[in-house]
Amino acid sequence: LSVDLTLPNKLTLSQNYPNPFNPVTHIDYTVPISDMISIYLYNTNGQLISKLIDNKFHVQNHYTLEINAHHLSSGVYFIQLISSHKNLTRKIAVIK
């Protein structure tokens, strides 16, 4: 077991694991300075499917978000992390 005790120095959004998944996956992200964070799920048409985290205050740290896609159909989706300084996006795949 390895634990990273260092504080992050940049905003990151890792690839989810497992990917593809059914129905649960996890995605790691880091916040380098205390900030308001949103994480949204979009379909390939750019339609907002879910506000996983909506404008929630985060302190500088490492985080893991669990995503349950039991309500989603098979396909490709996009996870977008939005901070006051930067936006990051990752492609995820749901297989049922």
PADREN-827022 format. One record per residue (C-alpha): residue in one letter; x, y, z. Coordinates in steps of 0.05 Angstrom, whole numbers, plus 32768, in hexadecimal, padded with zeros to 4 digits. Layout:
<nodes>
AXYZ
...
</nodes>
This chain:
<nodes>
L800080008000
S801D80427FEB
V800380858005
D801580C77FE4
L801C80F9801C
T803381327FEF
L800181687FDD
P7FF281707F93
N801081A97F6D
K7FE381A67F30
L7F9B81977F1D
T7F9481507F03
L7F5D81227EEC
S7F7680DB7EE3
Q7F5780A67EB6
N7F1F80807ED9
Y7F2A80397EF0
P7F1280087EDA
N7F0380217E94
P7ED780097E73
F7EAA7FFC7EAF
N7E677FE27EC7
P7E497FFE7EF2
V7E7E801E7F21
T7EC080417F12
H7EEE80707F38
I7F1380AE7F20
D7F4C80D07F45
Y7F57811B7F44
T7F84814D7F68
V7F7781957F7B
P7FB781BF7F83
I7F9781FA7FA7
S7F5682007FCD
D7F21820C7F99
M7ED982017F84
I7ED581C17F5A
S7EA081A57F2C
I7EA281617F0A
Y7E6E81557ED3
L7E5C811A7EA8
Y7E4B81267E5E
N7E3680F87E25
T7E5780FA7DE1
N7E25812E7DC9
G7E3E815E7DFF
Q7DFD81587E28
L7E06815D7E73
I7DF2811A7E91
S7E0481247EDA
K7E2481567F0A
L7E4F81267F32
I7E6C815F7F5B
D7E4D81A47F53
N7E7781E07F69
K7E9081C07FAA
F7ECA81DE7FD2
H7F0881B27FD2
V7F4881BC7FFA
Q7F8C81AC7FDB
N7F8E81607FDA
H7F86811F7FB3
Y7F3E81057FA8
T7F1B80C87F8C
L7ED480CB7F71
E7EA9808D7F69
I7E7B808E7F2D
N7E3F805F7F29
A7E2580587EE2
H7DEB80297EF0
H7DBC805C7ECF
L7DE780657E90
S7DE4803E7E50
S7E2380207E30
G7E4D80547E0D
V7E8380897E12
Y7E7C80C37E42
F7EA880FD7E58
I7EBA81117E9F
Q7ECC815B7EA6
L7EEE81797EE3
I7EE481C47EE8
S7F0C81F27F17
S7F13823D7F18
H7F5582377EF2
K7F4E81FC7EC2
N7F2181C77EA4
L7F36817E7E99
T7F1081477E74
R7F1680FB7E70
K7EF180CA7E44
I7ED0808E7E67
A7EAB80517E4C
V7E6F802D7E6A
I7E637FE57E54
K7E247FC07E68
</nodes>
